[in-house]
């Protein structure tokens, strides 16, 4: 696990396990009192949801991804590294989530 800035001043990468495609999220301020990130190539957000914990979603509020192994009550002030799952229409995907310090 990376020792990350508690203010969210780092990038987040989601590496899709099936084919190695990597999605990168850049720091984008705060939402709901916690740091948030925006995917650099699409209008998707990784942010804290009061109802669901850390999620990836769109501007309409649809949840498209979440941590697999860490329930909301166990989540801390930053999104948990490790396995995340998502769906795009009927297709599910598994990702390895990691923090990457800015260079």
QUIMOKA-V729571 format. One record per backbone hydrogen bond with DSSP energy under -1.0 kcal/mol. CO is the residue of the C=O (numbers start at 1). NH is the residue of the N-H. Records with the same first field share a line. If there is no record, write none. Layout:
BEGIN
CO: NH + NH
END
This chain:
BEGIN
2: 4
5: 8
8: 10
11: 100
12: 25
13: 98
14: 23
15: 96
16: 20
21: 16
23: 14
24: 40
25: 12
26: 38
29: 36
31: 34
34: 31
36: 28
37: 46
38: 26
42: 44
44: 39
45: 57
46: 37
47: 55
49: 53
53: 49
55: 47
56: 64 + 65
57: 45
58: 61
62: 58
64: 87
65: 56
66: 85
71: 74
72: 75
82: 97
83: 68
84: 95
85: 66
86: 93
88: 91
91: 88
93: 86
94: 17
95: 84
96: 15
97: 82
98: 13
100: 11
END
